[in-house]
Structures are given as C-alpha cells and as structure tokens.
C-alpha cells in the first residue's frame, strides 16, 4: 500500500523541548479510593445501578442509562461502594460513585461472547463497544445502535485515527501499547472496520514513525477501507478540523466524522478481544516540572492529587496542564478524578521572576518561530515556563500569526476588530468562524498580545448575535478548500 | 531578585518622579525582563519579543553604521546621538503623557534616520528631522503600530524639502573632506559616467551615510531576511522590479535609463529596500500585498530616477507606497474575502 503524504499550510513544529515522556509505562499501586463521575465529557449522566455498601469487581457495571445519550460506567477497582454523591467536574455538577478498594483484585469481563472477534457480527461488536464504555471515547463518541453518540451510525462515512506527535509534548505510541504490542492497534482498526461497514478509516501518523507506518501499511495493504497517511508533525495537525481538511476526499461539510487517537483504538481492542472495560488510561507525565518524565498506567477515578504527589521536581512551583500546553486547561484544582479524556498531564514551571537582560542573551535553550536565538542552531533541549517572555506592546503587523495560522486567517487583522469591540459582519466576512482555537497566534506574537483570546471573544459575541454557528458546533468551516483561499 | 524591590520600582515611588513612572517601568523591563505569566491557554509563549526583534534590526544595520563612522569620522556618531536624543525625547514625552510604556520602535528609527543623511548634514538639521519624523511620522497617528508612514522617511523627506540647498550640497567622498554633490546616480544623469561596481559595493562613492557600504547593507539585509525579522517578499520584489524595469527601459532608451546593475548599486535603493520598505507597520499585511508594494516601489523608483528632476527616487517611492498601503490592503481583503451574502 502506498502511504499518502498529507499536510496543511501554516502551523508550527515544536522541536526538542525538554521534558518529553520516555517510552516506559509504569503501573502505580491501586488508589485508596476512586471517584467515578457518572457523566462523561460530552454525555449525559448515566443512572447508577449499584447501592452504597455493595461489593463490586474491577470492570463491573455501576451505571447505565440506555435512554439518554450516555456511556455505561464501570468500577475501576474491586471493592465496596462507599457513597454516591454530587461532585462538580469542569464546572458541571454530576453524580459520582465513590469506591474503596477491598481485598480481591478480581475483574469482571466486559462481555461474555464466546466467539473470537473476527467471528462476531456487526451487532455484537456494537453492543460490546457500548457496554464496555469504550463508546465514550473520541471526539464524538463511537456511534452504535445504542444511544452512544450524537452522530447516527449510518451517517458515518469517514473515521479518522490520528497520532501525529505534533504537540510540544507527545504521548509515546510504544508506551500506549500493552503486552500485545502493535497487534492491539492493528486488530483495533480491523474491529472499527467491521463495526462500520460503510465507512473508510483514515489513520494519520507522524511521518517520523516510519516503523509503525510500515507495519500498518503492510497489514492493510489489501484493505481498501483503511488508508494510512504520513504527516509532518506540525501543530495543530491533531486538531479535528485540520485533520478533516487535510485528508483528501473527505466531505468537509459533514460533522459526522468521529476522530480517535491511538489509545482509543487500543481500548477498542482490549474491550473486544481482552474483554476489558474502560477502567484505565495511560497518561504521559511531561514537562520539566516533573522529576521523571514517563507514562503511567492509571485507573480512572484516581484523584489527581494522589497521582501527582511527590512527582514534581521540588521546590519549583509548577502549573499542571491537561493534554496540551497550547490549548489544554490548567488543572487548578487537583481534587478531581482522572477521566477518560486525559492522556497527558504537563507540569510547566511558573516563572514570575523574569530574566536579567533577557533580550540580549544568546538564548541557548529558547524556542522561537524565528531563528533569533542560537537555540535554533544548537542540538540542546529547549526549556519552557509560563512567563510570557516580553511586555505587551502595540501590534506591529510582523505577520507571524498569519504565517502560522492553520486556517489561513489574518489574526493580526481580526484581533484589531475584537480589541476595539467592533464585532460585526466584517469579522464574519474575514471568516473568523474558521478559527480552530489552536492558540498558535498568541504563542508566536512578538507583541505578546492575547490574539487568540480576542478572536475567541469575537466568535462568542458573533455566535450570541446569531451571525455564526456556536463555537464547537462548526464542521470545518464553509470554504476550507485551501486552493480557494490563496490570493 | 524580587520584582518588587528593584531600583526602578523604588525610583518610581519617589514623590517627584511619579509622573515618570512609565520611564522606570520601561527600564525595568529592559534590565530585569518581565514578571508576567500566561493566563490560561496557551500556557507558554515564544521567546521572541519586541526588544529582541528591534535589536536584530539594529545589529543588521551595524555594518552600514560602522562603515559610515570609518568613512566620515566621529562626526557620524554625533549625528546618530542627536537623532537618538531628539527622537527619544519626543517618544518619551508622548509615553509619559499617554502613561504607556515606551515603545521600542524608536530605537530603530533613531538609527535608520541618521544613516539616510548626507555626511556633512548640520546637527541642527538632524535634530529638526528626527523631531519632525517621530512627531509627525508616528506620534500624531497614535504611536507605534498605527503610523501610516515610515517615521524615518517622514523626517528625511521634511528636511529634504525644507532645506534643499543644505541637503544637496553636503555629500562627501569617503575618507575625504571635499564636499561634492556628484553621487554616482548624478554622475550618470549628467555625463553617463558609470561608477565601477567594486567602488559601489565597498562604499568608495559619494552618498548618504548608511547607503554607500553596500556589501554591508546586503549582508545586513540578508541576515534580517534569514532570521525572518524582515519579510523577504518586499526586497525581492522591489529590487527585481528595478532591475527588470531598468533592463527593459535600457533596451529601448539606453541613454535615458541607467543600466540595471548601476540602478541596484546606487543611491539608497539597497538601504531602502532592505531596511525601510520592509517596515512591517507601514507595509501591507497580506503576502500578496507585500509583493505588489515591492513592485510598485520598484516602478516608482526607476520612474523618478529617470524622468524627474531628482536624481534619487527611493525615499519618494517608499513614502508613496506607504500612502497606498491602506488602499492596497482594503482592495486585497475585498478580493480575498468576498462579502457574505445573506
């Protein structure tokens, strides 16, 4: 099979940052308790089906509601239900089941099908994907005949699986794979193929992952449904909209394209073949704020506080960030459970200090889009912290934001309107809607202007006025044909 | 080093100095860097900032500036100093009045402007030019980032028009004190004399302070393009158009148009193309606009040099294209983004 090479215009390649997680995966001792929210991100709350005091096994169903758009929830440890109470997660109230561990570490299987996966019917796979909780993964969940996604199963014509190493810190593919190795990814993809008979599966990997691409390509050489693509590991290649517009032949107008990462595929494999429900995640601990940068295999529901305890490089104060330093949320409150959408926790040192004569230093470890620091020519690892590295100044139209914008917008133009609160049709005309919130414009800004935040403010105002679609609801923009956008 | 007890913070708390707080906060930023951290995503920022950006331009100008000092002595330093002091005073007073930090842009204007001047320009004219340039070229528009014209060029244009006698008779040959008005372009216009290429490259010809050591200018210009501080589109379009236009013109009227190589290596063309036409604030924001601006600069330069009473046309061309830039931007945006049909 020929591996197609695809990419997009703009973007930025983050190279050689210190704090990349090593390949190894460490399993931590079981937690003292787990808090399992019954509402998964993007879903409704499921109904608890266990009672306080009840004994549960690892992987045992503790909540399910087939009538609402929800995901079945499983206990992530064996023990006893201590309580069911309301918690607040990401600003939303939800019921959560709290479980204390017991003596045994026995597992309950995700399903009882006696047949091997390749003998299973589409219906059977459907049910396993739903009942194992795996259907809550991906950008829109996995559509099944159950109430597991906003997307109708029949409407899915394309599925994207992406792992492009395009962020500052990236989860290592090797660390994700369990004992089965690449077999889990290959089988997981095949299962997707069987579960979605009418859909094509597009696997997008960094072109530097030569070995893995080769292995996948040789396995799917005769498979017309599965295509493998190699991409430049440029941020924000993993962004849903950017993926959709960079893969040729995809209908960019549709929203019915679920996007998964490789870990999701491993979960599919484990649920179907190993009968293992969604109860754990491999999470990369990245960034120089950690003493050790590696991956941990963690049970869902474990308190972040407990996971992170003693793992930071003392005595620096650090900021914990979820998934991406470019557009992830800061984890201000560590009194919250690990959830299924986390794949990386990044610890970035806070820096209120500033640096003596910072502008005149050679910058041996300083990253920049322009080669104005010697780090661009040296092989050393680059450092990062939360300092904004300069004073906010007037926009000088240096144009770096437009150079990196993956949607080919002119952030230097858009932000001026938003800054002066002139938020009207003009911004719609300048296609502000196409912004994918990658935040690169703010990252590169010479004048340290919060460009992306201003654009976001513009989008929110326009959406409130009904002039554009709600952010997040957009497909990939109306005219995302890159050829058309050039002048 | 805590952010709160450094010397600049202490100074700004002294009662009589409070109104100058902006000066101290600027100085503090220069010496101690910034204490501000990101709020929300993105949590990290690129290390480039305005001071580094402007420093790079100044570094790129160093070959030209040092050559000027070598050719014309320490008087050049006095010219540069006057430009910095007068321009800086205007900038600082506006910053104090506006209660905003001092923008770093004037550090570049302060050196770009004096290097456009003839070697024997009287210091009071330097002062007038720097004052006028920063005030009417930049501050009246609202300061850095809002100006339409390159402030250095506004200053230069003003003194050219206000003091024509002084400004045309103050050229000198390098390493000599003899006043001359015969610049290579003038010599061609008058007698079709073609100055040898190496004299032009190494600076052995009459001209403004910073424009004669052309090897150094080319090196500085390429350096700026390489580190992406200046956009390569404008200089390439500008120089390419001049060469092409002069070539075509020379084909039909060899005695009227100076040959392409002479065009490229004379007057302020290289200096203007690399350091002035590329000013991001006053050049078009789209890439296509930058190409067009460069081409227009090239056409105007050759036209003015060939057909007008002036021997040199770089300054007028860039100012003219600066004036056209808002129109150019609007036109390109309206082509690029069709109005939403509702």
Interface residues (C-beta under 8 A of the other chain):
Chain A: X168 X319 X321 X324 X325 X326 X327 X328 X329 X330 X348 X350 X351 X352 X353 X354 X355 X356 X357 X358 X359 X360 X363 X366 X367 X368 X369 X370 X371 X372 X373 X384 X385 X386 X387 X388 X389 X390 X391 X392 X393 X394 X395 X396 X397 X398 X399 X400 X402 X410 X412 X413 X425 X428 X429 X430 X431 X439 X440 X442 X443 X444 X445 X446 X447 X448 X452 X453 X485 X487
Chain B: X1 X3 X29 X30 X31 X32 X33 X34 X35 X36 X37 X38 X40 X41 X42 X43 X44 X45 X46 X47 X48 X49 X50 X51 X52 X53 X55 X56 X101 X103 X104 X105 X143 X144 X145 X146 X226 X227 X228 X229 X231 X280 X281 X283 X285 X286 X287 X288 X332 X333 X335 X336 X337 X338 X339 X340
